[in-house]
Amino acid sequence: MSGSEKLANGKTIVPSASGNLMLDSTGHVAFFLVGKDRPKTVANPSVPIGPVIAYYGTYTVDEPTSTLT
């Protein structure tokens, strides 16, 4: 999978290369995308080497409309 982001100035960037979506049976969700072309190591480990997009929370399923919210 890949993704893109359209900025307010109209520029489109393609930061995402791979990710994961996890749903459990109790209604919890975790989702993350890891940016492509990230360096394997950096001189200072406290410096972020992103981008990373992450989300966690809860979800519901509306079976009559086959919708996940």
Phi and psi restraints in degrees (value plus and minus 20) as a CYANA .aco file:
   2 SER   PHI    -162.6  -122.6
   2 SER   PSI     142.3   182.3
   3 GLY   PHI    -162.1  -122.1
   3 GLY   PSI     148.7   188.7
   4 SER   PHI    -160.7  -120.7
   4 SER   PSI     143.8   183.8
   5 GLU   PHI    -154.1  -114.1
   5 GLU   PSI     108.9   148.9
   6 LYS   PHI    -120.0   -80.0
   6 LYS   PSI      98.9   138.9
   7 LEU   PHI    -102.0   -62.0
   7 LEU   PSI     145.0   185.0
   8 ALA   PHI     -80.4   -40.4
   8 ALA   PSI     -49.4    -9.4
   9 ASN   PHI    -102.4   -62.4
   9 ASN   PSI     -16.7    23.3
  10 GLY   PHI      74.1   114.1
  10 GLY   PSI     -31.6     8.4
  11 LYS   PHI     -91.5   -51.5
  11 LYS   PSI     119.0   159.0
  12 THR   PHI    -129.9   -89.9
  12 THR   PSI     109.3   149.3
  13 ILE   PHI    -140.1  -100.1
  13 ILE   PSI     132.8   172.8
  14 VAL   PHI    -137.0   -97.0
  14 VAL   PSI      66.9   106.9
  15 PRO   PHI    -109.3   -69.3
  15 PRO   PSI     -36.9     3.1
  16 SER   PHI    -125.5   -85.5
  16 SER   PSI     116.2   156.2
  17 ALA   PHI    -137.0   -97.0
  17 ALA   PSI     -63.0   -23.0
  18 SER   PHI    -170.7  -130.7
  18 SER   PSI     143.1   183.1
  19 GLY   PHI    -188.4  -148.4
  19 GLY   PSI    -187.9  -147.9
  20 ASN   PHI    -172.6  -132.6
  20 ASN   PSI     123.2   163.2
  21 LEU   PHI    -145.0  -105.0
  21 LEU   PSI     103.1   143.1
  22 MET   PHI    -140.9  -100.9
  22 MET   PSI     108.4   148.4
  23 LEU   PHI    -143.8  -103.8
  23 LEU   PSI     112.9   152.9
  24 ASP   PHI    -131.1   -91.1
  24 ASP   PSI     148.9   188.9
  25 SER   PHI     -92.8   -52.8
  25 SER   PSI     -28.8    11.2
  26 THR   PHI    -116.1   -76.1
  26 THR   PSI     -16.2    23.8
  27 GLY   PHI      75.5   115.5
  27 GLY   PSI      -2.8    37.2
  28 HIS   PHI    -122.4   -82.4
  28 HIS   PSI     124.8   164.8
  29 VAL   PHI    -151.1  -111.1
  29 VAL   PSI     124.4   164.4
  30 ALA   PHI    -157.0  -117.0
  30 ALA   PSI     116.9   156.9
  31 PHE   PHI    -163.6  -123.6
  31 PHE   PSI     114.6   154.6
  32 PHE   PHI    -170.3  -130.3
  32 PHE   PSI     129.8   169.8
  33 LEU   PHI    -144.9  -104.9
  33 LEU   PSI     118.1   158.1
  34 VAL   PHI    -133.0   -93.0
  34 VAL   PSI     109.5   149.5
  35 GLY   PHI     -83.5   -43.5
  35 GLY   PSI     129.6   169.6
  36 LYS   PHI    -103.5   -63.5
  36 LYS   PSI     145.3   185.3
  37 ASP   PHI      37.8    77.8
  37 ASP   PSI      14.8    54.8
  38 ARG   PHI     -99.2   -59.2
  38 ARG   PSI     119.3   159.3
  39 PRO   PHI     -85.8   -45.8
  39 PRO   PSI     128.3   168.3
  40 LYS   PHI     -92.0   -52.0
  40 LYS   PSI     -55.0   -15.0
  41 THR   PHI    -162.0  -122.0
  41 THR   PSI     139.6   179.6
  42 VAL   PHI    -153.7  -113.7
  42 VAL   PSI     135.5   175.5
  43 ALA   PHI     -84.2   -44.2
  43 ALA   PSI     -59.1   -19.1
  44 ASN   PHI    -131.5   -91.5
  44 ASN   PSI      89.8   129.8
  45 PRO   PHI     -85.5   -45.5
  45 PRO   PSI     -32.1     7.9
  46 SER   PHI    -106.3   -66.3
  46 SER   PSI     -23.8    16.2
  47 VAL   PHI    -108.7   -68.7
  47 VAL   PSI     104.2   144.2
  48 PRO   PHI     -82.8   -42.8
  48 PRO   PSI     125.2   165.2
  49 ILE   PHI    -138.9   -98.9
  49 ILE   PSI       7.2    47.2
  50 GLY   PHI     -68.9   -28.9
  50 GLY   PSI    -186.5  -146.5
  51 PRO   PHI    -107.2   -67.2
  51 PRO   PSI     132.7   172.7
  52 VAL   PHI    -156.3  -116.3
  52 VAL   PSI     113.7   153.7
  53 ILE   PHI    -135.7   -95.7
  53 ILE   PSI     106.2   146.2
  54 ALA   PHI    -157.4  -117.4
  54 ALA   PSI     129.0   169.0
  55 TYR   PHI    -168.8  -128.8
  55 TYR   PSI     121.1   161.1
  56 TYR   PHI    -163.6  -123.6
  56 TYR   PSI     135.0   175.0
  57 GLY   PHI     147.9   187.9
  57 GLY   PSI    -163.4  -123.4
  58 THR   PHI    -143.4  -103.4
  58 THR   PSI     142.3   182.3
  59 TYR   PHI    -159.5  -119.5
  59 TYR   PSI     140.9   180.9
  60 THR   PHI    -150.8  -110.8
  60 THR   PSI     135.6   175.6
  61 VAL   PHI    -138.5   -98.5
  61 VAL   PSI     107.9   147.9
  62 ASP   PHI    -123.7   -83.7
  62 ASP   PSI      74.8   114.8
  63 GLU   PHI     -83.0   -43.0
  63 GLU   PSI     -58.0   -18.0
  64 PRO   PHI     -80.2   -40.2
  64 PRO   PSI     -51.7   -11.7
  65 THR   PHI    -125.6   -85.6
  65 THR   PSI     -17.6    22.4
  66 SER   PHI      32.2    72.2
  66 SER   PSI      28.4    68.4
  67 THR   PHI    -137.3   -97.3
  67 THR   PSI     113.4   153.4
  68 LEU   PHI    -127.1   -87.1
  68 LEU   PSI     104.6   144.6
